[in-house]
Amino acid sequence: MAKTRRPTNRRPPPKLSPSPPLLVAAVGLNAAATLVLEIVAGRLLAPYFGMSLYTWTTVIGVVLSGLTLGHWLGGLLAERRPYRRQTMMGLAFAGGALFTLLVLPLIGFVSHRLL
């Protein structure tokens, strides 16, 4: 006897449109800004640690680790809520900008206390 499937009340997943050009441009500008921040981070650390190979290796490693974690978390969120893609990207960019602005007061506070 063949088993019949019961109908489920689940709705089908929303159809995703291709990425709009505005999102592609935002991601490209974000990548360029990340490179600029990487260079600025090296310059901010130079008075305390110098401009050695170890300093630049650490800066590059931290930036790549942050990108990896951000892409992984972004992928998880995109799978859960694909219909809110633009909103989530905007929140991610705003959060990144906020944390970037907090670096200047933080580096002054930490450098005077620890170094």
C-alpha positions as CSV (number, residue, x, y, z in Angstrom):
1,M,0.0,0.0,0.0
2,A,1.5,3.3,-1.0
3,K,1.7,6.1,1.5
4,T,0.1,9.3,0.6
5,R,1.6,12.6,1.6
6,R,-0.4,14.9,3.7
7,P,-0.6,18.5,2.6
8,T,1.4,20.8,4.8
9,N,0.5,24.3,5.7
10,R,4.0,25.6,4.9
11,R,4.2,28.3,2.4
12,P,6.8,28.1,-0.4
13,P,10.0,30.1,0.0
14,P,9.9,33.5,-1.6
15,K,11.4,33.9,-5.0
16,L,14.6,35.9,-4.9
17,S,15.4,38.4,-7.6
18,P,18.9,38.8,-8.8
19,S,21.0,41.3,-6.8
20,P,20.2,44.8,-7.7
21,P,23.0,47.0,-9.0
22,L,22.8,49.2,-5.8
23,L,23.6,46.2,-3.6
24,V,26.5,45.2,-5.8
25,A,27.9,48.8,-5.6
26,A,27.4,48.8,-1.8
27,V,29.4,45.6,-1.4
28,G,32.2,47.0,-3.7
29,L,32.4,50.2,-1.8
30,N,32.5,48.2,1.5
31,A,35.5,46.2,0.2
32,A,37.3,49.4,-0.7
33,A,36.5,51.0,2.7
34,T,37.9,47.8,4.4
35,L,41.2,48.2,2.5
36,V,41.4,51.9,3.6
37,L,40.6,50.9,7.2
38,E,43.3,48.3,7.1
39,I,45.9,50.9,6.1
40,V,44.6,53.3,8.7
41,A,44.8,50.6,11.4
42,G,48.5,50.1,10.6
43,R,49.2,53.8,10.8
44,L,47.3,54.0,14.2
45,L,49.4,51.2,15.7
46,A,52.7,52.6,14.3
47,P,53.5,55.0,17.2
48,Y,53.1,52.1,19.7
49,F,54.4,49.1,17.9
50,G,56.3,50.4,14.9
51,M,55.8,49.6,11.2
52,S,57.3,46.1,11.3
53,L,56.3,43.0,9.4
54,Y,54.7,41.7,12.6
55,T,52.5,44.7,13.0
56,W,51.2,44.5,9.4
57,T,50.8,40.7,9.6
58,T,48.6,41.2,12.7
59,V,46.5,43.9,11.1
60,I,45.9,41.8,8.0
61,G,45.1,38.7,10.1
62,V,42.6,40.6,12.2
63,V,40.9,42.2,9.2
64,L,40.7,38.8,7.4
65,S,39.3,37.2,10.5
66,G,36.7,39.9,10.8
67,L,35.7,39.5,7.2
68,T,35.4,35.8,7.6
69,L,33.2,36.0,10.7
70,G,31.1,38.7,9.1
71,H,30.6,36.7,5.9
72,W,29.7,33.6,7.9
73,L,27.2,35.4,10.1
74,G,25.8,37.2,7.1
75,G,25.3,33.9,5.3
76,L,23.4,32.5,8.2
77,L,21.1,35.5,8.4
78,A,20.5,35.6,4.7
79,E,19.4,32.0,4.7
80,R,16.9,32.6,7.6
81,R,15.4,35.8,6.2
82,P,16.1,36.1,2.4
83,Y,13.2,38.6,1.9
84,R,14.9,41.2,4.2
85,R,18.2,41.3,2.4
86,Q,18.4,45.1,1.9
87,T,17.5,45.8,5.5
88,M,20.0,43.4,6.9
89,M,22.8,44.8,4.7
90,G,21.9,48.3,5.8
91,L,22.1,47.3,9.5
92,A,25.4,45.5,8.9
93,F,26.9,48.6,7.3
94,A,25.6,50.9,10.0
95,G,27.0,48.6,12.7
96,G,30.4,48.5,11.0
97,A,30.5,52.2,10.7
98,L,29.6,52.6,14.4
99,F,32.4,50.2,15.5
100,T,34.8,52.0,13.2
101,L,34.0,55.3,14.8
102,L,34.6,53.9,18.3
103,V,38.1,52.9,17.4
104,L,39.6,56.4,17.8
105,P,38.5,56.9,21.4
106,L,39.2,53.3,22.3
107,I,42.8,53.4,21.0
108,G,43.5,56.6,23.0
109,F,42.0,55.0,26.1
110,V,43.8,51.7,25.8
111,S,47.2,53.2,24.8
112,H,47.3,55.5,27.8
113,R,46.3,52.8,30.3
114,L,48.3,49.8,29.0
115,L,51.3,51.2,27.1
